[in-house]
Amino acid sequence: MERDINITLRFKLSIGETNLNEIVYGIKELRDGLMLQILEQILKSYDDLISERLSHTEVYPSKARKGLGRHVCKDDPTGRFCRGRKVYKRGYRQEPRKIATVFGELVLPIRTVSCRRCGARYSPLLSALKIGAYARKEMNFENEVIEAVIDTNYRRLIDGRSIDISLGGIHNIVVGSDIDDRFQEPVSAKDLLAIMADGTGVKQKEGQKGELRTVIGITKSGRVEPLGCFTNTPWSEVEKVIKERIKDNERYKIPFIYDGEPGLDTFLADMTQSQRCTWHGPRGLYHALWEDGLKKKESQADTDKVKQLIGIELPKEDFQILKEQDKEPVRIKYESSKAEIQELIKIFYEKGYQHGASYLEKLSERLFTNIELWLKTGVIAPKTTSLLERVFREIGRRLKKIAWGWSDAAVTNLSKMILIKQYSRDKWISYWKEKLGIKGNFNIRIVTVQI
Ligand SMILES: [Zn+2]
């Protein structure tokens, strides 16, 4: 079915006085109102077409009525659907339906019909549009509210349009989202370069302090893969959920990076290889040598040396893919550092420093994990959780502005949305397309615009 919409616009301009800004401004002011009227016209026409088909069954075969006229049988206590597809037109409802849309509030007159079979009165347009009998908003609207909340500019969305939504309404949209059930598809361990986890405090209802915990993966192509957001959830519970999502984890040992949070010492221990905090190395060695009977003065030179050897500086950026020639200086430093550590272990054994030697031996296995990975793949797996800290700052900044008094579900959902929108944009877009049911059943284009 194809139809034309005729739009007549009228403008007045003062010749010699009008500038470009004023013209653009004037047209911009038209935008939402014009869209709203176009929408109303299309819906009225759709309504007419539907009731035409349902009421003139002598013209339209049942094939032409497919998908139309679904309604519940009159007076059926079990709520069964009626098989009748013939109706009488019964004019319009007294009250038009008000629906919040992205363009503002749509006031739509709704036609009613009565079924010739069971006598039920209903509005065939509402079921054709796949909005519930009581829906007060369309999904694009929900999409825009969520986008606006994520970008912390929801005021701008609401101001200047006849959209009436309170913070409570926004809260309900966020909590009602199915985001927490979605994005649970398995992630293959072989695509992951590293896993990071950390927690941060968030303000919740009545000023209570909550804890937001986030786990992310970094893929071999250097992308952030959100693995999960949790609010006030024990790490053991978080671990269970993450484990379920990661496939093939027994075959690949992924480095796990965290910032010394005690609850994370054994997190994912059977599937990851934790990167030792490089800061702790020299301190631990001092302690081990002390057990071997060395005073601080006597071990100082060796611990300083280790400190210097493991201080291989990776580029400052959080993570990125680097060129081959940038690797060379790091490779040279890494190889000589590793050799010197081996040499030091040998010396310790010779001198009988058993504790110091075995400590350093163990340390050396883990100490260069990130550098080895970086040399192998060219993607920097950070020594610290600075990437996660940045993610948290982004989440925190938004939560602070909008999340006062928010429940666990809202904090969890919102952080998940922020992460996915920011770092998995393609998935975010297809999630919304699916939710909106966009399948190519409606196309509209501009045919001519002329004076
Ligand atoms: Zn019926």
Residues whose N, C-alpha, C, O or C-beta is under 5 A from the ligand:
A	BS01	ZN	C82 G84 C115 R117 C118 G119 A120
